Amino acid sequence: MRIPKVSVIIPNYNHARFLGKRVNTVLGQTFQDFEVILLDDCSTDDSRLILSQYAGHPKVRIEFNEANSGSPFKQWNKGVRLARGEYVWIAESDDYADVSFLEKLCGALDSNPKAAFAYCRSWRVSEDDQVVGFADPPCHDEHDPDRWTRNYCADGMELCKQLIDCNIVQNTSAVVFRKAVYQQVGGANENLRLCGDWKLWTAMALIGQFVYLAEPLNYYRFHDASVRRVTSDDGTNVPETFQVRWWILDQVTQGQLHSSDPELRRELMKRCMQHAFEWYPNYPHISRFALQRVQELGGTDYTPPFGTWRGELLRRMIGWKATRRANLLYHRVLKGARNAMGRQSMASKV
């Protein structure tokens, strides 16, 4: 049996109303060297009836679970285990794609053999297929405000520094990845309900490059029954978000503990400090680890004023004496900087 270039995995749970468009926009791709694996996680709507209509298609395999897995990421891992292709596209069952999606994303991976994955910009669409703008990440890159409007390939560490703040790979349906890299990082974390994709993209980026295409070839659907909406309503997303963000920061800073780049070290120390403040008092253990990582990176000359709640945080985390020494160091550095500026100003008047 001939091995296809791409395995397209369509994991489904109760998305009967969107399935026809999803499957048809996969089968209608201009790039046709693929197989389709249709998965259903014990849907209670008409999903299985709709999926069964594709049973005779030569590109399609169907796998129905006998019991609900309880995790979308278990379905991802199951699909990848079944996949025979070199590349994998997890095409979420409530999204759809431009007909040239696979052609352009696979071309990007072919042209960049060191890239672990490629992803594209997405349109944001409503339940009734109304395009309502771009589904760009919520975190703003002040150094590069136009980054989503152009193609680029970069080292994964560049992506990871952005992933600390938010999941900039907004939609799984916009990604095509190398199966070998997915397996190398151990697949998706099945204990997570929402943020498993966020953690997965980071793990893959840590060992390779990535490619971004600015052309919006993916249609990311927002609706009341989506996992993102449900977990936001029930609060599941909050602890998962903190857990994954700390894991990313931990991984990134571990890899840079001996970096000779002072700018990078300062940036990472600042991120650690910010996270320590953000996670306190709800997650004091994470705050403590973040401050410990600051010390491991060589310490920082930034310390909040001693009387503020941030100063109180430092006092509780590293002790009163250490906080006082840090505060004195901060003001000494600040005073030295001011004196230097004053001398420079006086010299300019002479």
Order of alpha helices (4+ residues) and beta strands (2+ residues): beta-alpha-beta-alpha-beta-alpha-beta-beta-alpha-beta-beta-beta-alpha-beta-alpha-alpha-beta-alpha-alpha-alpha-alpha-alpha-alpha
